[in-house]
Amino acid sequence: MKLIFGLALLAAPVVAFGQGIPDSVAASIESRIHDRDYPSIFIAWTSADALYKDNPVPLSTLEPPFATVARHDLFFNVWQRMGLRLAAGQKYAVLTPEFTPESIATALRNRAALLAMNPHVIILVSVNYFSAQASYLPPDSPWWLHNARGAQFEQNNTEYKSSMIDFTNPEFQDRIAQLCGALVRTGVYDGIMLDWWHDTDRTPARMDLIRKIRAAIGEKAIIIGNVNGKLPSLTAPYLNGMYMEGLNSNFFPDWRTAAENLLWGESHLRKPAITALEEWWSTTGRNDVALMRNVTTLSLVFSNGYCLFSDPNSLPTPDHLHYWYPFWDRSLGKPVGPLGNVRRPDLHGAYTRNYEKGEVVFNPADNRAVVVRFSEERKSVATQTVGKEFTVAAGDGDIFLVLTP
């Protein structure tokens, strides 16, 4: 995950006081999540850069950057992206989380603009606790992890040029909680995103950290963690969400694991529960629309969450870049059918789920092509054809819309 900054502003002193997320922000979080239409796509730091067509069109030629962000229903990035700036004389947000009044006003205007374009968007801020670039802390900070594990991390992490932090240190935990509290108290964010969130890594310290963060941001703010293909069984009481980065990678290869984890998240996470499943293309590229449809329909069948099909982290470009695919336009309305059951495919090895405006079919790559039949004519979003009978290839998926008079 590369850090992508955005808008700029001036400085002058101010801090946000009080505790927890403002009531004006918290009041609408649950309805923004539950009342949105599907498919529902998210941004992991880096937004879409082009509209998918035979010849993709750069979105910068079609719309302002925040209009592209507003195509998505969930958005997280570093705190600078919305326009916040540290107060004059302050260098390290984690040590002195004081933001200028002008920049808070700008960030709030940016938030209002996003919500005007997409009333259901959830806006989170990613906070580094596990690793960071050199500018995050003073060079001589005792919180940098100077041991064999930290050295190995730096050797393997040359792309981001970041170093590990000792998040087991209670004082550092307090600083992270303070930063999280200050960020949500500005009213700019709906909650916090935590990368590298694996319960089995230094479990006692991780439990202490998540408790402190939850206390600092209040009961109603959102917390999601990047769990990849794992489950946050221990920290789930404090977490609203699982960011499931890297499906189709060597550390997260199995669609069944993704489906089962999505279902687990719906029933075990703190409410309102959020799942955000991201699949990477491996060798086929962004034009592999069958793979894009496959992960989109996987998410639609087995969750009420968000999904993304993006570039893999191995590329030299910013991570999580992606096209905007017309398949993602919110055509389905809301779910009306139950979540899928991994052990009970209901269409010759494939899986289906009904929505207000159509039916979703997810066909796993290890199945065979399936024929989908309807008693009345439907429209395939994948092919734009109308009929009563369609074929969905293995490793693909489709949405079949009810035709309106």
Number of C-alpha atoms within 10 A of each C-alpha: 14 17 15 15 15 13 14 14 16 15 16 15 15 17 18 18 10 13 14 24 27 20 12 9 18 19 12 14 20 16 12 16 20 14 12 17 18 22 24 24 23 26 26 22 21 22 27 22 17 20 19 19 12 7 8 14 15 15 18 14 9 12 10 10 15 15 16 20 20 23 22 25 26 23 21 24 25 19 21 19 19 26 23 29 28 25 22 14 9 14 16 14 21 21 16 16 23 24 24 21 21 19 24 24 17 21 26 19 15 18 20 14 15 21 17 12 15 18 17 23 25 25 23 25 25 22 22 19 22 18 23 17 13 12 10 17 18 13 10 7 10 13 17 20 18 13 10 8 11 16 14 12 17 16 13 11 12 10 14 14 15 19 22 22 21 18 23 19 13 14 11 19 22 18 19 25 24 21 22 25 28 26 30 26 25 23 22 27 25 25 30 25 26 20 19 15 22 20 19 13 10 11 14 11 17 20 15 15 22 21 17 21 22 21 16 24 28 19 13 21 25 30 26 25 24 20 20 21 24 18 21 24 15 14 20 20 14 21 28 24 27 31 24 24 24 24 23 18 16 9 12 17 14 13 20 13 15 24 20 16 21 27 21 17 25 22 10 17 22 18 16 17 23 25 25 26 29 28 27 24 19 15 8 10 13 19 15 13 17 17 22 25 25 25 28 29 26 28 28 29 29 25 26 24 27 24 31 28 29 26 22 25 17 10 10 8 11 17 20 26 22 21 23 26 19 13 18 20 16 15 19 23 15 19 21 13 13 13 20 22 15 18 9 11 14 14 14 14 18 24 23 25 21 20 23 16 19 21 22 24 26 31 29 22 15 11 13 15 18 17 13 14 13 11 8 10 15 23 18 21 19 17 12 11 12 16 15 15 14 19 12 19 19 19 20 23 28 25 29 29 21 18 12 6 3
